[in-house]
Amino acid sequence: MSDTLDTILPENNDKQEEATTIAAVPAADETEKGIDKLSKEEILAKLTGLVEASADTVRGEVDALKAAFYKIHHSEAEELKKAATGEGEEDKLEARLKELLATYKAKRAAAHAEEEQIRQANYALKLQLIERLKSLAESQEDFNKLYNEFKDIQQRWKEIKQVPQEYVNDLWRDYQLNSEKFYDIIKINNDFRDYDFKKNLETKTLLCETVEKLGSEPDIISSFHQLQKLHQQWRESGPVAREFREEIWARFKDASTVVNKRYQDHFELLKGKEEENLNEKTALCEVLEAIDLTLLKTFKDWEEKTKEVIALQAQWKAIGFASRKANGKIFERFRAVCDNFFDRKSEFSHTLKEQMGKNLELKKALCEQAEALKDSTDWKTSADKLINLQKEWKKIGTVGRRQSDAVWERFIAACDYFFEQKNLNQSSQKETEQANLAAKRELIDKINKLEEDTSGQTLSLLRAYMNEWNNTGFVPFREKDKIYKEYREAADKQFDRLKVDKADRRMQSYRDRVSDLSSGDGKGKIYNERERMMRIYERMKGELQTYENNIGFLSISSKSGNSLLKDMEHKMEKIREEMEVIVKKIKLIDETI
């Protein structure tokens, strides 16, 4: 099939160039005959014209001019050596000759380099054409389009001329081979088309069967989405023979209609449910909008109403979507009223923070007054003033959690310092403390000997001894911890033996602590303890509120939810018990004060 190709193998480019060059050179006899009559100056003038005219000047003429020049030059050599005045002039002529020859060589080298670049560029272009020809033989596109591109490649090949001589044969062999492959494709193209028609018909038949099965698929939504993918596959599959086209398309379209109809009916049913959802969500909006925020005066009021709002939000989440047209509007309405509620709550919290800021300033003022009194030696007057300051402290409201401990520690530090200094100055107290120490040691001995009691009144005696211990005053500071440890060990031993409840023990132990704090002039310590108990109570109250809020969001429909609910209720019960104990401790402190 190569005889059909409209291409011609190029001849040797270098031989063509050589032929052109030889044709341009005049006969040797004529050139030599003319040059022999020229003087050196005339030879240089002619050579100058040749060099300036073109770098492609034939090499033979340049060489003839050069030989003629040196022939005259050598014949006159002896005379030039003898004539000193003429030697410089002859050297200048020879130097001019060399300069012209160097210029000629440089121009000729540049011309050859440029020609070589053109040949290399042509070689690259022909390689690209061969690659395009290879891709045509492997392409699956429309054959008419491929054939037109093939003709374009042939035309481009003819237009590209010289290439480096070493690549000529390889280029032509590759071009010829791939051209023949393409012509072979023309012959088998029709056979491939018939085969593709057959495979495409099988593919489309299988797609029809798949769509027909989707008509009975239980998941209507899934079947609809699968249909979209099958339609994409139909579009991607190729054509079939003309006699089957209408029939196979009608079958596929009818099966698709069934699936689409089921999908449309399904969403008609959803419209009714969406309307119900819209009504329920509208009712929730009305409930929220009916909340009178002006009635919420305290933090407790806001917290209780917040629980209600959160519960309504949970109901909202449980309701399904409304129609696409109404869903966005009803959500905006619900979100707007919720945002308004929480914005107002935030404003209330901000106001509360401002009040806490004022309370902080008041407490700082009390700190300054206490610090002004702590170094006073007017024990009675200053003690009364500090006690009054502590009472004023109790009347001031709470401050922010971050500042609460710091300002309290500052205040109580000043009070404690004063009362400690006051105690150090009461030397008579030492004798009393020694007597108290002896009395408490006797009480410890009595408690230890209760094991020998057989009257049945052991517990009553133990409590009497403990009351007597509480009524006994301070002991020396160095002995305080040691004697109290011995007392606790003795009392706990009896409690264990009598199996007394731990809660009762804790309260009894706390009575001892309160008694210890309130004895003497250490009133500042008892106020400090009361403030600490109040902080613990508020913290537990906050934890309990958090659990109560969270418990409303738990679902008890699952085992895990029910287990978590029971665990939270158990924790809440323990917190309530602890809070009751804290309340009793605060009452005990208030009774002591």
C-alpha positions as CSV (number, residue, x, y, z in Angstrom):
1,M,0.0,0.0,0.0
2,S,3.0,2.2,0.1
3,D,2.6,3.0,-3.5
4,T,-0.5,5.1,-2.7
5,L,1.5,7.5,-0.4
6,D,1.9,11.0,-1.7
7,T,5.4,11.4,-0.4
8,I,8.9,11.5,-2.0
9,L,12.1,10.4,-0.4
10,P,14.5,13.4,-0.1
11,E,17.9,13.3,-1.8
12,N,21.2,13.9,0.0
13,N,21.1,17.5,1.1
14,D,24.9,17.9,1.2
15,K,25.2,16.6,-2.4
16,Q,22.6,19.2,-3.5
17,E,24.5,21.9,-1.8
18,E,27.8,20.7,-3.3
19,A,26.3,20.7,-6.8
20,T,25.0,24.2,-6.3
21,T,28.4,25.4,-5.2
22,I,30.3,23.8,-8.1
23,A,27.9,25.3,-10.6
24,A,28.7,28.8,-9.2
25,V,32.5,28.5,-9.5
26,P,33.9,29.8,-12.8
27,A,36.4,27.8,-14.8
28,A,39.8,27.4,-13.1
29,D,41.8,28.6,-16.1
30,E,39.7,31.7,-16.4
31,T,40.0,32.6,-12.8
32,E,43.7,32.1,-12.7
33,K,44.2,34.0,-15.9
34,G,42.4,37.0,-14.5
35,I,44.0,37.0,-11.1
36,D,47.6,36.7,-12.4
37,K,47.3,40.1,-13.9
38,L,46.2,41.7,-10.5
39,S,48.5,43.5,-8.2
40,K,48.5,43.0,-4.4
41,E,46.3,46.0,-3.9
42,E,43.9,44.9,-6.6
43,I,43.7,41.4,-5.0
44,L,42.9,42.9,-1.6
45,A,40.2,45.2,-3.1
46,K,38.5,42.2,-4.8
47,L,38.8,40.0,-1.7
48,T,37.3,42.9,0.3
49,G,34.3,43.0,-2.0
50,L,33.8,39.2,-1.8
51,V,34.0,39.1,2.1
52,E,31.6,42.1,2.5
53,A,29.1,40.8,-0.1
54,S,28.3,37.4,1.5
55,A,29.6,34.7,3.7
56,D,28.5,32.1,1.1
57,T,31.2,33.2,-1.4
58,V,32.7,30.2,-3.1
59,R,35.8,28.9,-1.4
60,G,37.8,28.3,-4.6
61,E,37.8,32.0,-5.6
62,V,38.9,33.1,-2.1
63,D,41.7,30.5,-2.2
64,A,42.8,31.6,-5.7
65,L,43.1,35.2,-4.5
66,K,45.0,34.1,-1.4
67,A,47.5,32.1,-3.5
68,A,48.0,34.9,-6.0
69,F,48.7,37.3,-3.2
70,Y,51.4,35.1,-1.6
71,K,52.9,34.3,-5.0
72,I,53.6,38.0,-5.6
73,H,54.6,38.4,-1.9
74,H,57.2,35.6,-2.0
75,S,58.7,36.8,-5.4
76,E,59.3,40.3,-3.8
77,A,60.6,38.9,-0.5
78,E,64.2,39.4,-1.3
79,E,63.7,42.9,-2.5
80,L,61.6,43.8,0.6
81,K,64.4,42.6,2.9
82,K,66.9,44.9,1.2
83,A,64.6,47.9,1.0
84,A,64.0,48.9,4.6
85,T,61.6,51.7,3.6
86,G,59.2,49.3,1.8
87,E,59.1,46.6,4.4
88,G,56.6,48.3,6.6
89,E,54.2,48.9,3.7
90,E,54.4,45.2,2.6
91,D,53.7,44.0,6.2
92,K,50.6,46.2,6.3
93,L,49.3,44.6,3.0
94,E,49.8,41.1,4.4
95,A,48.1,42.0,7.7
96,R,45.1,43.3,5.7
97,L,44.9,40.0,3.8
98,K,44.9,38.0,7.0
99,E,42.2,40.3,8.5
100,L,40.0,39.8,5.4
101,L,40.5,36.0,5.5
102,A,39.6,35.9,9.2
103,T,36.4,37.9,8.6
104,Y,35.5,35.5,5.8
105,K,36.0,32.4,7.9
106,A,33.9,33.9,10.7
107,K,31.0,34.7,8.5
108,R,31.1,31.3,6.8
109,A,31.2,29.5,10.2
110,A,28.2,31.5,11.4
111,A,26.3,30.6,8.2
112,H,27.0,27.0,8.7
113,A,25.9,27.1,12.3
114,E,22.6,28.8,11.4
115,E,22.0,26.1,8.7
116,E,22.7,23.4,11.3
117,Q,20.1,24.9,13.7
118,I,17.5,24.9,10.9
119,R,18.2,21.3,10.2
120,Q,17.9,20.4,13.9
121,A,14.6,22.3,14.1
122,N,13.3,20.5,11.0
123,Y,14.4,17.2,12.5
124,A,12.4,17.9,15.7
125,L,9.3,18.9,13.6
126,K,9.4,15.6,11.6
127,L,9.7,13.6,14.8
128,Q,6.5,15.3,16.1
129,L,4.8,14.5,12.8
130,I,5.8,10.8,13.2
131,E,4.4,10.8,16.8
132,R,1.1,12.3,15.5
133,L,1.0,9.6,12.8
134,K,1.5,6.9,15.5
135,S,-1.3,8.3,17.6
136,L,-3.6,8.2,14.6
137,A,-3.1,4.5,14.2
138,E,-4.1,4.0,17.8
139,S,-6.9,6.6,18.1
140,Q,-10.6,5.5,18.5
141,E,-12.0,8.8,17.2
142,D,-14.2,9.3,14.1
143,F,-12.3,7.9,11.1
144,N,-13.1,10.8,8.8
145,K,-11.5,13.2,11.3
146,L,-8.5,10.9,11.5
147,Y,-8.1,10.7,7.7
148,N,-8.2,14.5,7.4
149,E,-5.5,14.8,10.0
150,F,-3.4,12.2,8.1
151,K,-3.6,14.3,4.9
152,D,-2.5,17.3,6.9
153,I,0.6,15.4,8.2
154,Q,1.5,14.4,4.7
155,Q,1.4,18.1,3.5
156,R,3.5,19.3,6.5
157,W,6.1,16.6,5.8
158,K,6.5,17.8,2.3
159,E,6.9,21.4,3.4
160,I,9.7,20.6,5.9
161,K,13.0,20.5,4.0
162,Q,16.6,19.8,5.1
163,V,17.4,17.7,8.2
164,P,20.8,16.5,9.5
165,Q,22.2,13.9,7.1
166,E,22.6,11.2,9.8
167,Y,18.8,11.1,10.5
168,V,17.5,11.1,7.0
169,N,17.2,7.3,6.5
170,D,15.8,6.6,10.0
171,L,13.2,9.4,9.6
172,W,12.0,8.2,6.3
173,R,11.8,4.5,7.5
174,D,9.6,5.5,10.5
175,Y,7.4,7.8,8.5
176,Q,6.9,5.0,5.8
177,L,6.1,2.3,8.5
178,N,3.5,4.4,10.3
179,S,1.9,5.5,7.1
180,E,1.4,1.9,6.0
181,K,-0.1,1.1,9.5
182,F,-2.7,3.8,9.0
183,Y,-3.7,2.6,5.6
184,D,-4.1,-0.9,7.1
185,I,-6.6,0.6,9.6
186,I,-8.8,1.9,6.7
187,K,-9.3,-1.7,5.6
188,I,-10.4,-3.0,9.0
189,N,-12.4,0.0,10.1
190,N,-15.6,-1.3,8.7
191,D,-15.2,-4.7,10.5
192,F,-14.5,-2.8,13.8
193,R,-17.7,-0.7,13.3
194,D,-19.9,-3.8,13.0
195,Y,-18.3,-5.4,16.0
196,D,-18.8,-2.2,18.1
197,F,-22.5,-2.0,17.1
198,K,-22.9,-5.6,18.3
199,K,-21.2,-4.9,21.7
200,N,-23.1,-1.6,22.1
201,L,-26.4,-3.4,21.6
202,E,-25.5,-5.9,24.3
203,T,-24.6,-3.1,26.7
204,K,-27.8,-1.1,26.1
205,T,-29.9,-4.3,26.4
206,L,-28.2,-5.0,29.8
207,L,-29.0,-1.3,30.9
208,C,-32.7,-1.8,29.9
209,E,-32.9,-4.9,32.1
210,T,-31.3,-3.1,35.0
211,V,-33.7,-0.2,34.8
212,E,-36.7,-2.6,34.5
213,K,-35.6,-4.2,37.8
214,L,-35.5,-0.7,39.5
215,G,-39.2,-0.5,38.9
216,S,-39.7,-2.9,41.8
217,E,-36.9,-1.7,44.0
218,P,-38.2,-1.0,47.6
219,D,-36.0,2.0,48.2
220,I,-37.6,4.6,45.8
221,I,-35.0,7.3,46.4
222,S,-32.1,4.9,45.8
223,S,-33.7,3.6,42.7
224,F,-34.1,7.1,41.3
225,H,-30.4,7.9,42.0
226,Q,-29.3,4.7,40.4
227,L,-31.4,5.6,37.3
228,Q,-29.4,8.8,36.9
229,K,-26.2,6.8,36.8
230,L,-27.7,4.4,34.3
231,H,-28.7,7.2,32.1
232,Q,-25.1,8.5,32.2
233,Q,-23.9,5.0,31.2
234,W,-26.4,5.0,28.3
235,R,-25.0,8.3,27.1
236,E,-21.5,7.0,27.3
237,S,-22.3,3.7,25.4
238,G,-21.8,3.9,21.7
239,P,-24.4,3.7,18.8
240,V,-26.0,0.5,17.6
241,A,-27.1,-0.6,14.1
242,R,-29.7,1.6,12.5
243,E,-32.4,-1.1,12.5
244,F,-32.2,-1.5,16.4
245,R,-31.9,2.2,17.5
246,E,-35.5,3.1,17.9
247,E,-36.5,-0.2,19.5
248,I,-33.8,-0.2,22.1
249,W,-34.3,3.4,23.0
250,A,-38.1,3.0,23.4
251,R,-37.5,0.1,25.8
252,F,-35.0,2.1,27.9
253,K,-37.3,5.2,28.0
254,D,-40.4,3.2,29.1
255,A,-38.5,1.5,31.9
256,S,-37.2,4.9,33.1
257,T,-40.7,6.4,33.0
258,V,-41.8,3.8,35.6
259,V,-39.0,4.7,38.0
260,N,-39.6,8.4,37.6
261,K,-43.3,8.0,38.2
262,R,-42.7,6.2,41.5
263,Y,-40.3,8.9,42.6
264,Q,-42.8,11.6,41.9
265,D,-45.6,9.8,43.7
266,H,-43.3,9.3,46.7
267,F,-42.7,13.1,47.0
268,E,-46.4,13.8,46.7
269,L,-46.9,11.8,49.9
270,L,-44.1,13.7,51.6
271,K,-45.8,17.0,51.0
272,G,-48.5,16.1,53.5
273,K,-46.0,15.3,56.2
274,E,-44.1,18.5,55.5
275,E,-47.3,20.4,56.1
276,E,-47.7,18.8,59.5
277,N,-44.1,19.5,60.4
278,L,-44.6,23.2,59.5
279,N,-47.7,23.4,61.8
280,E,-45.7,21.9,64.7
281,K,-42.8,24.2,64.2
282,T,-45.1,27.2,64.0
283,A,-46.6,26.2,67.3
284,L,-43.1,26.1,68.9
285,C,-42.4,29.6,67.6
286,E,-45.6,30.9,69.1
287,V,-44.7,29.4,72.5
288,L,-41.3,31.1,72.5
289,E,-42.8,34.4,71.3
290,A,-45.2,34.3,74.2
291,I,-42.5,34.3,76.9
292,D,-42.6,37.6,78.8
293,L,-38.9,38.5,79.4
294,T,-39.8,41.4,81.6
295,L,-40.9,39.0,84.4
296,L,-37.4,37.4,84.6
297,K,-35.8,39.4,87.4
298,T,-33.2,37.0,89.0
299,F,-30.5,34.6,87.7
300,K,-32.7,31.7,88.9
301,D,-35.6,33.0,86.8
302,W,-33.4,33.1,83.7
303,E,-32.0,29.7,84.4
304,E,-35.4,28.1,84.7
305,K,-36.6,29.7,81.5
306,T,-33.4,28.7,79.8
307,K,-34.2,25.1,80.5
308,E,-37.6,25.6,78.9
309,V,-36.1,27.2,75.8
310,I,-33.6,24.4,75.5
311,A,-36.3,21.8,75.8
312,L,-38.3,23.6,73.0
313,Q,-35.1,23.5,70.8
314,A,-34.8,19.8,71.4
315,Q,-38.5,19.3,70.3
316,W,-37.7,21.4,67.2
317,K,-34.8,19.1,66.3
318,A,-37.0,16.0,66.6
319,I,-39.5,17.4,64.1
320,G,-38.8,16.7,60.4
321,F,-38.3,19.2,57.6
322,A,-41.1,21.4,56.3
323,S,-41.3,22.1,52.5
324,R,-38.3,23.6,50.9
325,K,-40.1,26.9,50.3
326,A,-41.3,27.2,54.0
327,N,-38.5,25.5,55.8
328,G,-36.0,28.4,55.6
329,K,-38.6,31.0,56.7
330,I,-39.9,29.1,59.7
331,F,-36.3,28.4,60.8
332,E,-35.4,32.0,60.6
333,R,-38.4,32.9,62.7
334,F,-37.5,30.2,65.3
335,R,-33.9,31.3,65.4
336,A,-34.7,34.9,65.7
337,V,-36.8,34.4,68.8
338,C,-34.2,32.1,70.4
339,D,-31.4,34.6,69.6
340,N,-33.5,37.4,71.2
341,F,-34.0,35.3,74.3
342,F,-30.3,34.6,74.7
343,D,-29.3,38.1,73.8
344,R,-31.5,39.4,76.6
345,K,-30.0,36.8,79.0
346,S,-26.6,38.0,78.0
347,E,-27.6,41.6,78.8
348,F,-28.8,40.4,82.2
349,S,-25.6,38.6,82.8
350,H,-23.7,41.7,81.8
351,T,-25.7,43.8,84.3
352,L,-25.0,41.1,87.0
353,K,-21.3,41.4,86.2
354,E,-21.4,45.1,86.7
355,Q,-23.0,44.5,90.1
356,M,-20.3,42.0,91.0
357,G,-17.8,44.7,90.0
358,K,-19.3,47.1,92.4
359,N,-19.3,44.4,95.1
360,L,-15.6,43.8,94.4
361,E,-14.9,47.5,94.9
362,L,-16.8,47.5,98.2
363,K,-14.8,44.5,99.4
364,K,-11.6,46.1,98.4
365,A,-12.5,49.1,100.5
366,L,-13.1,46.7,103.5
367,C,-9.7,45.1,102.8
368,E,-8.1,48.6,103.0
369,Q,-9.8,49.3,106.3
370,A,-8.8,45.9,107.7
371,E,-5.2,46.4,106.6
372,A,-5.2,49.8,108.3
373,L,-6.2,48.2,111.6
374,K,-4.0,45.1,111.5
375,D,-1.0,46.8,113.1
376,S,-3.0,48.5,115.8
377,T,-2.2,47.8,119.4
378,D,-5.6,49.0,120.7
379,W,-6.7,45.4,121.0
380,K,-10.3,45.9,122.2
381,T,-11.3,48.8,119.9
382,S,-9.6,47.4,116.8
383,A,-11.0,43.9,117.4
384,D,-14.5,45.3,117.6
385,K,-14.0,47.2,114.4
386,L,-12.6,44.2,112.6
387,I,-15.6,42.1,113.7
388,N,-17.9,44.8,112.4
389,L,-16.0,44.8,109.1
390,Q,-16.5,41.0,108.9
391,K,-20.3,41.5,109.4
392,E,-20.4,44.1,106.6
393,W,-18.5,41.7,104.4
394,K,-21.2,39.1,104.8
395,K,-23.9,41.7,103.7
396,I,-22.1,42.4,100.4
397,G,-23.1,40.2,97.5
398,T,-20.9,37.9,95.6
399,V,-18.1,38.8,93.2
400,G,-16.7,37.1,90.1
401,R,-15.2,33.7,90.7
402,R,-11.7,34.8,89.5
403,Q,-11.5,37.6,92.0
404,S,-13.4,36.0,94.9
405,D,-10.6,34.0,96.4
406,A,-8.0,36.7,96.0
407,V,-10.0,39.5,97.6
408,W,-11.1,37.2,100.5
409,E,-7.6,36.0,101.2
410,R,-6.5,39.6,101.3
411,F,-9.2,40.5,103.8
412,I,-8.9,37.5,106.0
413,A,-5.1,37.8,106.0
414,A,-5.3,41.3,107.6
415,C,-7.9,40.1,110.2
416,D,-5.9,37.0,111.1
417,Y,-2.7,39.0,111.4
418,F,-4.3,41.3,113.9
419,F,-5.8,38.6,116.1
420,E,-2.6,36.5,116.0
421,Q,-0.7,39.6,117.2
422,K,-3.3,40.2,119.8
423,N,-3.0,36.6,121.1
424,L,0.8,36.9,121.3
425,N,0.4,39.9,123.6
426,Q,-1.8,38.0,126.1
427,S,0.8,36.3,128.2
428,S,-1.8,35.2,130.8
429,Q,-3.3,33.0,128.1
430,K,-0.3,30.7,128.3
431,E,-1.2,29.5,131.8
432,T,-4.8,28.8,130.7
433,E,-3.6,26.9,127.6
434,Q,-1.4,24.7,129.8
435,A,-4.4,23.9,132.0
436,N,-6.5,23.2,129.0
437,L,-3.8,20.9,127.7
438,A,-3.8,18.9,130.9
439,A,-7.6,18.8,130.9
440,K,-7.7,17.5,127.3
441,R,-5.2,14.8,128.1
442,E,-7.4,13.6,131.0
443,L,-10.4,13.5,128.6
444,I,-8.3,11.4,126.2
445,D,-7.6,9.0,129.0
446,K,-11.3,8.8,129.9
447,I,-12.2,8.2,126.3
448,N,-9.7,5.4,126.0
449,K,-11.0,3.8,129.2
450,L,-14.6,3.6,127.9
451,E,-13.8,0.1,126.6
452,E,-13.9,-1.0,130.3
453,D,-17.4,0.6,130.8
454,T,-20.2,-1.9,131.4
455,S,-23.0,0.4,132.2
456,G,-24.4,0.6,128.7
457,Q,-24.0,4.3,128.6
458,T,-20.8,4.3,126.6
459,L,-22.0,6.4,123.7
460,S,-23.6,9.0,126.0
461,L,-20.4,9.2,128.0
462,L,-18.4,9.6,124.7
463,R,-20.5,12.5,123.5
464,A,-20.3,14.1,126.9
465,Y,-16.5,13.9,126.9
466,M,-16.5,15.3,123.3
467,N,-18.7,18.2,124.4
468,E,-16.4,18.8,127.3
469,W,-13.5,18.8,124.9
470,N,-15.2,21.4,122.7
471,N,-15.9,23.6,125.7
472,T,-12.2,23.4,126.8
473,G,-10.2,26.3,125.5
474,F,-7.0,26.6,123.5
475,V,-3.9,24.6,124.2
476,P,-0.3,25.8,123.4
477,F,0.1,26.2,119.7
478,R,3.0,23.6,119.5
479,E,0.9,21.0,121.1
480,K,-2.4,21.7,119.3
481,D,-2.0,19.3,116.4
482,K,-0.5,16.5,118.4
483,I,-3.1,16.6,121.2
484,Y,-5.9,16.8,118.6
485,K,-4.6,13.8,116.7
486,E,-4.5,11.7,119.9
487,Y,-8.1,12.9,120.7
488,R,-9.4,12.0,117.2
489,E,-7.7,8.6,117.3
490,A,-9.2,7.8,120.6
491,A,-12.7,9.0,119.6
492,D,-12.6,7.2,116.2
493,K,-11.6,4.0,118.0
494,Q,-14.7,4.2,120.2
495,F,-16.9,5.2,117.2
496,D,-15.6,2.1,115.3
497,R,-16.3,-0.1,118.2
498,L,-19.8,1.3,118.7
499,K,-20.4,1.3,114.9
500,V,-21.5,5.0,114.8
501,D,-22.6,6.4,111.3
502,K,-19.8,8.3,109.4
503,A,-22.0,11.3,108.8
504,D,-22.5,11.8,112.5
505,R,-18.7,11.5,113.0
506,R,-18.1,14.1,110.4
507,M,-20.4,16.6,112.0
508,Q,-18.9,15.8,115.4
509,S,-15.5,16.4,114.0
510,Y,-16.6,19.6,112.4
511,R,-18.0,20.8,115.7
512,D,-14.5,20.3,117.1
513,R,-13.0,22.3,114.3
514,V,-15.6,25.2,114.7
515,S,-15.0,25.2,118.4
516,D,-11.3,25.4,117.8
517,L,-11.7,28.3,115.4
518,S,-14.1,30.3,117.5
519,S,-12.3,30.0,120.8
520,G,-10.3,33.0,122.0
521,D,-10.0,36.1,119.8
522,G,-9.7,34.2,116.5
523,K,-13.1,35.4,115.1
524,G,-11.5,36.1,111.8
525,K,-10.8,32.4,111.2
526,I,-14.5,31.4,111.9
527,Y,-15.6,34.0,109.3
528,N,-13.1,32.7,106.9
529,E,-14.4,29.2,107.4
530,R,-18.0,30.4,106.8
531,E,-17.0,32.1,103.6
532,R,-15.3,28.9,102.4
533,M,-18.4,26.8,103.2
534,M,-20.5,29.3,101.2
535,R,-18.2,29.0,98.2
536,I,-18.4,25.2,98.4
537,Y,-22.1,25.3,98.6
538,E,-22.4,27.7,95.5
539,R,-20.1,25.4,93.5
540,M,-22.1,22.3,94.4
541,K,-25.3,24.2,93.5
542,G,-23.9,25.1,90.1
543,E,-22.9,21.5,89.5
544,L,-26.3,20.3,90.4
545,Q,-27.9,22.8,88.0
546,T,-25.6,21.6,85.2
547,Y,-26.6,18.0,85.8
548,E,-30.3,18.9,85.9
549,N,-29.9,20.8,82.5
550,N,-28.1,17.9,80.9
551,I,-30.4,15.2,82.1
552,G,-33.2,16.7,80.0
553,F,-31.3,15.9,76.8
554,L,-30.7,12.3,77.5
555,S,-32.7,9.6,75.7
556,I,-33.8,6.6,77.8
557,S,-34.9,4.7,74.8
558,S,-31.6,2.7,74.7
559,K,-29.8,0.7,77.3
560,S,-26.8,3.0,77.2
561,G,-29.0,6.1,77.7
562,N,-30.8,4.5,80.6
563,S,-27.5,3.6,82.3
564,L,-26.1,7.1,81.8
565,L,-29.3,8.6,83.3
566,K,-29.1,6.4,86.4
567,D,-25.4,7.4,86.8
568,M,-26.3,11.1,86.6
569,E,-29.2,10.7,89.1
570,H,-26.8,8.9,91.5
571,K,-24.3,11.8,91.3
572,M,-27.1,14.3,91.8
573,E,-28.3,12.5,94.9
574,K,-24.7,12.6,96.3
575,I,-24.4,16.3,95.6
576,R,-27.7,17.0,97.4
577,E,-26.6,15.0,100.4
578,E,-23.3,16.9,100.5
579,M,-25.2,20.2,100.2
580,E,-27.3,19.2,103.2
581,V,-24.2,18.6,105.2
582,I,-22.8,22.0,104.1
583,V,-26.0,23.7,105.2
584,K,-25.7,22.1,108.6
585,K,-22.1,23.2,108.9
586,I,-23.0,26.8,108.0
587,K,-25.8,26.8,110.6
588,L,-23.4,25.5,113.2
589,I,-21.0,28.3,112.4
590,D,-23.8,30.9,112.6
591,E,-24.8,29.5,116.0
592,T,-21.2,29.8,117.1
593,I,-20.8,33.4,115.9
